[in-house]
Amino acid sequence: MYTYLKTAFSDWRTWWKAPTTKEDRRIAAICGAISGFCIGFLVRLFVGALPAPWVEFVIWGAGGAVVFASLGYAMPKPILLMSAPFVMMIDGA
């Protein structure tokens, strides 16, 4: 077990220190858009007045998706780490 954790941490450290590629940016933008939609939807749900039309939820979700997709393109590695739980929640894993 210790060897597995040591290898996994070493692989993660290598990935983190490696230069960012276009594929990293593309994947981070996609994951950021998915998690941004979830975050925007939930923010509107918890902060705004209810009942509200579904269009408002979609607008807030789309706004969050745009913001997080652009952040994912600008800072791919931190956004990938932050958005992983939301992407797995949507994926059903």
C-alpha positions in Angstrom: 0.0 0.0 0.0 2.8 2.4 0.8 4.5 1.8 -2.5 1.2 2.5 -4.3 0.7 5.8 -2.5 4.3 6.8 -3.1 4.0 6.0 -6.8 0.7 7.9 -7.1 2.1 10.9 -5.4 5.1 10.9 -7.6 3.0 10.7 -10.7 0.8 13.5 -9.5 3.9 15.7 -8.7 5.3 15.0 -12.2 2.0 16.0 -13.8 1.7 19.1 -11.7 5.2 20.3 -12.5 5.0 19.5 -16.3 4.3 22.3 -18.7 0.7 22.8 -19.6 -0.4 21.4 -23.0 -3.2 22.4 -25.2 -5.0 19.1 -24.3 -4.7 20.0 -20.6 -6.3 23.4 -21.4 -9.1 21.8 -23.5 -10.0 19.2 -20.8 -9.9 21.8 -18.1 -12.2 24.1 -20.0 -14.7 21.3 -20.5 -14.5 20.2 -16.9 -14.7 23.8 -15.8 -17.8 24.4 -17.9 -19.5 21.4 -16.4 -18.7 22.3 -12.8 -19.4 26.0 -13.5 -22.9 25.1 -14.6 -23.5 23.1 -11.4 -22.1 25.9 -9.2 -24.1 28.6 -11.0 -27.3 26.5 -10.8 -26.7 25.9 -7.0 -25.8 29.5 -6.3 -29.1 30.6 -7.9 -31.0 27.9 -6.0 -29.6 28.9 -2.6 -29.2 32.7 -2.9 -32.1 33.8 -5.1 -35.8 34.1 -4.2 -37.9 31.1 -4.8 -40.0 30.2 -6.7 -38.2 31.2 -9.9 -38.6 30.3 -13.5 -36.2 27.6 -14.8 -34.9 30.1 -17.3 -33.2 32.0 -14.5 -31.5 28.8 -13.3 -30.3 28.1 -16.8 -29.0 31.6 -17.2 -27.0 31.4 -13.9 -25.7 28.0 -14.9 -24.6 29.2 -18.3 -22.9 32.2 -16.7 -21.1 29.9 -14.3 -20.1 27.6 -17.2 -18.6 30.5 -19.2 -16.7 31.8 -16.2 -15.3 28.5 -15.2 -14.5 27.4 -18.8 -12.4 30.6 -19.2 -10.7 30.0 -15.9 -10.1 26.4 -16.9 -8.4 27.6 -20.1 -6.4 30.2 -18.2 -5.4 28.0 -15.1 -6.0 24.4 -16.2 -4.4 22.4 -13.3 -6.1 24.1 -10.4 -9.5 24.1 -12.1 -9.1 20.4 -12.9 -8.5 19.7 -9.3 -11.4 21.9 -8.1 -13.9 20.7 -10.7 -13.3 16.9 -10.4 -16.0 16.3 -7.7 -18.6 18.2 -9.7 -17.8 16.4 -12.9 -18.0 13.0 -11.1 -21.3 14.0 -9.6 -22.8 14.8 -13.0 -21.2 11.7 -14.6 -22.7 9.5 -11.8 -19.4 7.9 -10.8 
